Amino acid sequence: MSYNPQVYSPNSVKTIFSTVESSTNSAVIANDRIVIESTGFSHPECSVNGSGQLVFTGGEHVICYTPMATMNPASSSTETPFTFRWYDVTNSQFLGVAGRTVTRQSSYTMTIQRAPLSVAYVNSAITVEIRCVSTSGASVNAWNSLNLTYYGRNWGYIYSAIG
């Protein structure tokens, strides 16, 4: 079977989103919400509300998120784990699997394992958000507060079945 772009009609949609790149996501601690950016967001069964949360109207979705976390103060050489996870605001419970990133100013090898992607499955009309589960060591900003272009940005995606 060959792929023909004029005939092929996928039965899924993938929407990329980012989180707010400002002090809104600075110095996060356990249970802090990480605010999702609504500008330019478009998905047939989901929207971003005024609180920076994803609001699903139904359907089946896989949601993923990874932060571009930086340390505050940036001069710290402390190895700082930052664990994050999707949270179901509607039913007051965590969803899926947690992700963990480790920040460190120095270039030494990390001794703590990282799993830099939090993934969850959603199949109902609910509101979800990204939350910090825990952090230790230096203070963590859930965005590239150093404004270094080679660091990248926070991002996530929603992969949804349609039709």
Summary of the structure (lengths in Angstrom):
residues: 163
radius of gyration: 17.0
end to end distance: 22.1
largest distance: 55.5
contacts: 487
relative contact order: 0.32
helix: 4%
strand: 44%
